[in-house]
Structures are given as C-alpha cells and as structure tokens.
Amino acid sequence: MAKILAIAEHRNGKLTDASLELCKAAKEIASAMGAEPAAAVMGKDDSIAKEVAKYIPTVFSVADAALEVYTSDGYTQAIKAVVDAQDVKGVIVAHSYDGVDYAAKVAMAIDAGIVSNCNKARVEGGAVIFTRNTYNGKIQEEKKVNTDKFVVTFEKGAYDMEAAGGAGAVSSVSASISNVRTKSKGIIETMAGAVDISQAKVIVSGGRGCKDADKYKDVIVSLAQKLGGEYAGSRPVIDSGWTDAARQVGQSGKTVAPDLYIAAGISGAIQHVAGMKGSKCIVAINKDPEAPIFNIATYGIVGDLFEVIPAMKEKL
Ligand SMILES: Cc1cc2nc3c(=O)[nH]c(=O)nc-3n(C[C@H](O)[C@H](O)[C@H](O)COP(=O)(O)OP(=O)(O)OC[C@H]3O[C@@H](n4cnc5c(N)ncnc54)[C@H](O)[C@@H]3O)c2cc1C
C-alpha cells in the first residue's frame, strides 16, 4: 500500500512536538487517500524510532553514526533510502529550521514536487491540495504538485499533536550515508537560558495598549503566572524593553500555537498575527471594537484591559 511518510525530528534525544503534529497529518492525509501512514526516523540508533512507534503504526528507522547530528546531506540520503525501499507517495516535513533546510533537497532527490509552509491539506480526486498563507497571511492559496510524489512542509500548529497510545512496528532501512558536505560543530543556543514560548500551552501577550513596563508586568505577567503560562508581547513591547526579545510573537519573533493565546492591547497587525494565528483558542481584549485582532479571535472582549484583566484574575 502507498505510504504517507512523516519525518520525525529530535533534538538532544527528545522528539519535538512538531513530529507529533506530523504523525497526525500523515494519518489524516493517508486516511483520505486510502494510503498507510508511516514515519521515518534518522539517528545513531533506533531509540527515537521506538518512541515514535507509540504515535504511528509503521516506523522506518535509518540508523547510522553519520545521522547522530542533523545534516541536510545525511537526512536527504536517509529519506531517499526509505522512499526507494517503500511505496512512498508523500513526505511530510516540519517547517522548522532543519525542515526548511532539507525539504527541497529531498524533493529533488526523489523527483517530487514540493509545497512549503502549509497549514492545511485536503484530498480531492486522489490529489492532495495544500493550503498556505501568502502575503503574510493576507490571502491563502491552494497548491498541488504535478508529480507522482509530493513533499510538504507544515507550519507549527497546523495539526494537533497525535496522542501516544499505540505500539507500532519499527523496521530498519539501511542507507549508505556518504559525502556529507557539512559538519555540525555544535548547536549554540542564541538565547541560552531564555524561555522558549513556542512550547507553551498558555500565552498571555501584551501590546502597546499596556502603556508602560510596570503596567505590562502588572497585568500581563501576573495573569500569565496565575494561569501557569508564559507571557509574551508584540514588537513595540520588545522594542520598548518591557520584556526580552525571546518573548516577541510574530513575523520577526516566534511562531506560537498554544491551546490558549490571550492578546491584550494588541491591534492585530498582520506581522503579529503571522506568529499566533495557529493558536487553538484566541481571546482578544481591546478597547477598539474595530481592531483587526477581533477578525481572528475565538472570543473578543471589547473593553479596557486594565479593567478586564483584574476582573479575570479575581475569578481565577
Ligand atoms: C518587517 C516587519 C516585521 C514585524 N514583525 C513584527 C512581529 O514579529 N511582531 C509584532 O507584534 N509586530 C511586528 N511588526 C510590527 C507590526 O506591524 C505592528 O506595528 C505591531 O504588531 C503593533 O503592535 P501592537 O498591536 O502592540 O500596537 P498597536 O498597533 O499600537 O496597537 C495597540 C492596541 O492596543 C489597544 N489599546 C490601547 N489601550 C488599550 C486599553 N487600555 N485596553 C485595551 N486595548 C487598548 C488599541 O486599541 C490598539 O488596538 C513588524 C513590522 C514590520 C514592518
């Protein structure tokens, strides 16, 4: 049976959340196509592949010392080996730093068309139609490949994370990894010690409407702490130094997709929305009923955030 192959990513021996989203995507697309969902895992051994087997029934493990650390040459050769050994119709990659680096190369290697940075897929007449934002989310476009196989990259939050529960089978695929032209000398965390808001389940985000650093702390930081989540901000908040750069959400900041995103005093400029529109539930608090943030909000509260947030905190 044809397979839809999710490429699992891991860092420091830990599977990324995006990998679980890809397992879900592979299952949904495969089911709509009458294909079989599967995953491929590259690593020095099959330990991560065994972990992935809790989320998807079929896992192909390509184990090689050269795959201990990510390189685009290594991953491309390994994925090609799986595609050559199996009837793979589609390869699903995370739109992560690594995914963006190797996805097009894989498409070239397996003679497939590629659609990148997608947020949805549907199957129509046997073909997969992918949806992606363009012009910073102003419009959405639908794309399909003209080739027999496809490669797609999905942005974070496009799919829910698959829940663990299965006991899939892991089989190994051998690949001779050679001529790796890059050597990873180590991963440098540019914001070592800084919080990674992209992993948070609850985010309270403040904008220019918070007025100043003290008020931002008073309303946004305290509500985030009360909810057990992280606090974040729009670019003016970071530019004004009310909080650190690691907490900026948007086009030039982080992309987040929490279960709950509270946007207070944020107008909803396209560059901000680009970084948080994948959130499961968006609560917007703004005193301007015409603020564009209300166009994407699940719940909108028209009001002064300095009255609304204290009232929310009182109820918690
Ligand atoms: C290349 C480029 C990249 C960019 N990248 C980013 C990015 O990554 N992230 C980002 O956020 N922006 C980014 N921007 C900036 C973006 O265009 C907007 O300027 C910015 O998002 C606006 O931030 P804001 O909503 O906090 O402020 P504003 O647009 O000034 O909105 C403030 C809002 O607060 C409301 N308000 C005021 N007082 C109250 C109150 N008491 N109670 C309730 N509501 C109140 C107002 O009605 C208003 O809607 C980028 C811009 C460019 C050009």
The ligand as an SDF file (V2000), in Angstrom:
LIG
                    3D

 53 58  0  0  0  0  0  0  0  0999 V2000
    9.0840   43.7610    8.7470 C   0  0  0  0  0  0  0  0  0  0  0  0
    8.2290   43.8970    9.9770 C   0  0  0  0  0  0  0  0  0  0  0  0
    8.2330   42.8850   10.8980 C   0  0  0  0  0  0  0  0  0  0  0  0
    7.4250   42.9950   12.0330 C   0  0  0  0  0  0  0  0  0  0  0  0
    7.4210   41.9690   12.9320 N   0  0  0  0  0  0  0  0  0  0  0  0
    6.5780   42.0170   13.9810 C   0  0  0  0  0  0  0  0  0  0  0  0
    6.4910   40.9250   14.8920 C   0  0  0  0  0  0  0  0  0  0  0  0
    7.2060   39.9400   14.8050 O   0  0  0  0  0  0  0  0  0  0  0  0
    5.5980   41.0210   15.9030 N   0  0  0  0  0  0  0  0  0  0  0  0
    4.7780   42.1100   16.0860 C   0  0  0  0  0  0  0  0  0  0  0  0
    3.9640   42.1040   17.0180 O   0  0  0  0  0  0  0  0  0  0  0  0
    4.8540   43.1500   15.2340 N   0  0  0  0  0  0  0  0  0  0  0  0
    5.7360   43.1380   14.2010 C   0  0  0  0  0  0  0  0  0  0  0  0
    5.8230   44.1970   13.3920 N   0  0  0  0  0  0  0  0  0  0  0  0
    5.1120   45.4290   13.7720 C   0  0  0  0  0  0  0  0  0  0  0  0
    3.6400   45.4320   13.3860 C   0  0  0  0  0  0  0  0  0  0  0  0
    3.4940   45.9550   12.0860 O   0  0  0  0  0  0  0  0  0  0  0  0
    2.8100   46.3240   14.3350 C   0  0  0  0  0  0  0  0  0  0  0  0
    3.3510   47.6230   14.3380 O   0  0  0  0  0  0  0  0  0  0  0  0
    2.7800   45.8050   15.7650 C   0  0  0  0  0  0  0  0  0  0  0  0
    2.4020   44.4620   15.8070 O   0  0  0  0  0  0  0  0  0  0  0  0
    1.7810   46.6330   16.5720 C   0  0  0  0  0  0  0  0  0  0  0  0
    1.8630   46.2450   17.9030 O   0  0  0  0  0  0  0  0  0  0  0  0
    0.6320   46.4810   18.8860 P   0  0  0  0  0  0  0  0  0  0  0  0
   -0.5690   45.7820   18.3680 O   0  0  0  0  0  0  0  0  0  0  0  0
    1.1090   46.1480   20.2580 O   0  0  0  0  0  0  0  0  0  0  0  0
    0.4590   48.0690   18.8500 O   0  0  0  0  0  0  0  0  0  0  0  0
   -0.6550   48.9530   18.1700 P   0  0  0  0  0  0  0  0  0  0  0  0
   -0.8530   48.6120   16.7480 O   0  0  0  0  0  0  0  0  0  0  0  0
   -0.3070   50.3690   18.5090 O   0  0  0  0  0  0  0  0  0  0  0  0
   -1.9990   48.5470   18.9200 O   0  0  0  0  0  0  0  0  0  0  0  0
   -2.2780   48.8220   20.2510 C   0  0  0  0  0  0  0  0  0  0  0  0
   -3.7000   48.3590   20.5090 C   0  0  0  0  0  0  0  0  0  0  0  0
   -3.9950   48.4880   21.8850 O   0  0  0  0  0  0  0  0  0  0  0  0
   -5.3500   48.9010   22.0080 C   0  0  0  0  0  0  0  0  0  0  0  0
   -5.4440   49.5480   23.3320 N   0  0  0  0  0  0  0  0  0  0  0  0
   -4.8720   50.6850   23.7530 C   0  0  0  0  0  0  0  0  0  0  0  0
   -5.1500   50.9130   25.0430 N   0  0  0  0  0  0  0  0  0  0  0  0
   -5.9350   49.8700   25.4610 C   0  0  0  0  0  0  0  0  0  0  0  0
   -6.5370   49.5290   26.6930 C   0  0  0  0  0  0  0  0  0  0  0  0
   -6.3950   50.2840   27.7810 N   0  0  0  0  0  0  0  0  0  0  0  0
   -7.2890   48.3960   26.7420 N   0  0  0  0  0  0  0  0  0  0  0  0
   -7.4670   47.6080   25.6570 C   0  0  0  0  0  0  0  0  0  0  0  0
   -6.8940   47.8940   24.4490 N   0  0  0  0  0  0  0  0  0  0  0  0
   -6.1300   49.0090   24.3550 C   0  0  0  0  0  0  0  0  0  0  0  0
   -5.5760   49.8470   20.8460 C   0  0  0  0  0  0  0  0  0  0  0  0
   -6.9650   49.9400   20.5340 O   0  0  0  0  0  0  0  0  0  0  0  0
   -4.7600   49.1520   19.7540 C   0  0  0  0  0  0  0  0  0  0  0  0
   -5.5890   48.2690   19.0000 O   0  0  0  0  0  0  0  0  0  0  0  0
    6.6220   44.1300   12.2380 C   0  0  0  0  0  0  0  0  0  0  0  0
    6.6320   45.1400   11.2860 C   0  0  0  0  0  0  0  0  0  0  0  0
    7.4200   45.0310   10.1720 C   0  0  0  0  0  0  0  0  0  0  0  0
    7.3790   46.1260    9.1670 C   0  0  0  0  0  0  0  0  0  0  0  0
  1  2  1  0
  2  3  1  0
  2 52  2  0
  3  4  2  0
  4  5  1  0
  4 50  1  0
  5  6  2  0
  6  7  1  0
  6 13  1  0
  7  8  2  0
  7  9  1  0
  9 10  1  0
 10 11  2  0
 10 12  1  0
 12 13  2  0
 13 14  1  0
 14 15  1  0
 14 50  1  0
 15 16  1  0
 16 17  1  0
 16 18  1  0
 18 19  1  0
 18 20  1  0
 20 21  1  0
 20 22  1  0
 22 23  1  0
 23 24  1  0
 24 25  2  0
 24 26  1  0
 24 27  1  0
 27 28  1  0
 28 29  2  0
 28 30  1  0
 28 31  1  0
 31 32  1  0
 32 33  1  0
 33 34  1  0
 33 48  1  0
 34 35  1  0
 35 36  1  0
 35 46  1  0
 36 37  1  0
 36 45  1  0
 37 38  2  0
 38 39  1  0
 39 40  1  0
 39 45  2  0
 40 41  1  0
 40 42  2  0
 42 43  1  0
 43 44  2  0
 44 45  1  0
 46 47  1  0
 46 48  1  0
 48 49  1  0
 50 51  2  0
 51 52  1  0
 52 53  1  0
M  END
$$$$
